[in-house]
Amino acid sequence: MSTIHFPNESDAYRKARQRLLGAEIDLRKRVEAVAALRRKLPVGGEVPEDYVFDEGSKNPSDTTTSRKVRLSQLFAPGKDALILYSYMYGPKMKAPCPMCTAMLDGLDGQAPHVTQRANFAVVAKSPLSRVRKLAKSRGWKNMRILSSAGSTYHRDYHGESERGGQNPMMNVFVMRRGKVHHFWGSELLFSAPRDGLDSRHVDQFWPMWHLLDLTPEGRGADFYPALEY
């Protein structure tokens, strides 16, 4: 496996590190295998309606301008996939979900890269002006921010419970022959916890956790990101 060494490392360290490297290689293979299975999913159900969202100006400082945009209009020419994240910021919530917000803080920087290959947007159930003000306060300037306040999108695609509770659901949609179909959803969110782990349904695209997992202390059993520090 690895032939490199670091200054003053012991034989015990190198032996343990080689065992770990083998596990890391196996994990990489497994991640690629799961991704291949995902890509082979058949097209899911056609969306029941062409949902209408509220969208603001491309200028992050403009928190008042709005227009209506349909789900089908979120697909740019030549890009047949749409990644749509349901942000836990409902109209009855005093503040947004700190976990969602921390993840979106990172994804805002990645959005220009992601949108070279796929469409990407964030949708919240709160009125658009409220979401836009929050986005401005966080310094978000790259993500496409939407409000589903006037549609049933959140409820239909599991971003909202029957009682109005908000869920951090990630969904992927595809355009096929002029029609929008569901392709994938982060259903791991609703799976039963195993071995003391929560769902971790969005860990795969949330770098913070992976960085913390590189440290001796790990991510910690009781650490959660906050809105402010």
N, C-alpha and C positions, 0 to 999 in steps of 0.2 A: 504494500500500500504506500503510505507516505515515506519519502526518503529524507525529509527535512528534519532539522533539529533546531532548538532554540537555546540560547546561552545558558549554561549551567543546569540544564534539566537533568534529572536523575533517570536511571534505567527504569525505575518503577513508574515514573511519570510517562516515559515514552511507551512502555508496554500498555499502560492503561489508555493512553491516548490512541494507540493503534486499535485497541478494542472498540473505543468510541468511534473512531473513523469508520470502522466496518459497519457499525450501526447507522452512522450518518449516510453512508453509501446506500445501505438497504432502505433507509427512509426516503432518500432521493428517488430511488426506483419506485417505491410505493406511491409517492406523490405523483410521479409521472404516469403511473398505471391508473390512478384514480382520475387524473385529468383526461386521460384517453377514454376512459369509460364515460366521463361527462360529455365529451365531445361527440360520442356515439349515441347520445340520447335521441330518440325520435322527437320530432316536433310536438310540442304539447298542444293544449287546447287553444282554439282561437279566442281572443279576448271577447267578452260578451258585449262590449261597446267601445267606441273610440273615445275614451275618457277625455274630458276637458279639464285642463289645469290652468292656474293663473301663473303668469311669468312676468318678471320685471325687466327693467332696462339692463343692458349689458354693462352699464356703468354702476359699479358697486355702491357708489355714493348716492345714487338715485333710489330712494326707498319708497317712492310713491307711484311712479309710472307702472302700469300693468297692462297686460294683454292676455287674451285667451289663446291657448295652444292645445291641440289635440295630441293624444298619445302617438298617433301615426306621424305627426309632424316633428317628433323628436328624432326621427331617423334621417340623418344626413344622406345625400346621394352617395351611393357606393359603400355605405356602411349598414349592414343588415342586422347588427346586434345592438341592443340597448340594455345597458346596466342601470337599474333604477333602485336606489336605496331609500327605504322608508325611515325617515328621521323621527325619532321619538320626541316630538315637540307638538303635542296636541293643544287645542284651544283652551283646555282646562288646566294645563300644566303651568305652574308659576315659573318654571325654568326648564330648559331643555335637559335631556339626559346627558350627564357628564361623560358617560362611556361613548355614546354616539358622537358627541361633540369632539372628544379627543381623537377618535378615528377620522372624522371629517377634517380636523385640523391638518392631518397628514395627507389625506386624499386630495385636498385642494391643491397641494403642490404637485401631485401626480397627475391631476386631471389633464393638463395639456399633452402629456405623453400618452395617457390612456386613449384620449380621443383621436389619436392618429390611426387607431385601429377599430375602435368601437364608440358608440354613443354612450354618454354617461350623464346622469342627472340625479339630483337629490330632491325628494318630495316630502313635505311635512303637511300635517292636517290643519295646522294653524293658518289664519289668514296671511296672505302674502306679505303685507306690510310688516307684520310681526316677525316673520322669518327673515325678511330682508334686513331689518334693523339688527337682528342677531348676527347675520352673516357679516354685516359691516363691522360690528363690534369685534368679531373674531378675525377680521382681516381677510376673509375669504374673497377671492377675486376670480377664480378660475372655474369653479363648479357651476353648473347650470342649476339654479334653485327654483323649485316649483312649489305651489300650494295645491293640495287636493281638497280644499275646504268645500268646494261645490260639487264633488263627485263621490262615488262609492268605491273609488280605487283602493283606498287603504283597507276597507272592510273586505273587499273581494279578494285581495291578494295578501291577506293575513298581516297587514301592517297595523291592524286595529282589531281588538277583541269585540265580542258582541256587546260588552258593557262600555266600550269606548276607550279601553286601555290601549296604549300604544306599544307596538312591537317593532324591534329593529330588524326588519325583514329586507333582505336583498333579493331582488328578482331580476332575471334576464329574459328579455323578449327578443323575438326574431321576426323579421319581415320575410314572408314567403308569398310570392305571386300577388303582391299588393295587399296582403292581409297580415295582421299582427297576431303572432302566437306566443304563448308562454313557452319558455325553454327550460329554465332552471330556477329554483328558489332555495333559500338557505333553510331547508326543513330541519336541519340538525338543531335549530333553535327549539323545536318542539319535541325532540327526542328525550327520553328519560336519562337523567344524569347517571354516569357510571364511574365507579372507583373514586367517588368524591369530586369529580370534575363537572363543571357546568357545561353548557352546550358548546361554547367556543365556536359558534357557527360562522363567525366572521374573522377568526384568527388568521386564516390563510392570506388575507389581504390587509392585515393590520400590523405593520412592522414593529410597533412599540413592544408587543409581547415577545416577539422573536428576539429582539435585542436584549430584553431582560432575561430571557432564557439562556443567554450566553454567559451570564454571570454566576458565580458560586451561590448567590442567594436566590437566584431565579426571579420569577415574577412575584413571588410572595403570595401567601394564602389570603391576605386581607388587604392587598393594595388595589385601589381603584383610582383612576384619574379623576381630577377635580376640574371644575370650571375655572377656578382661579387658585393661585398658589401665593 
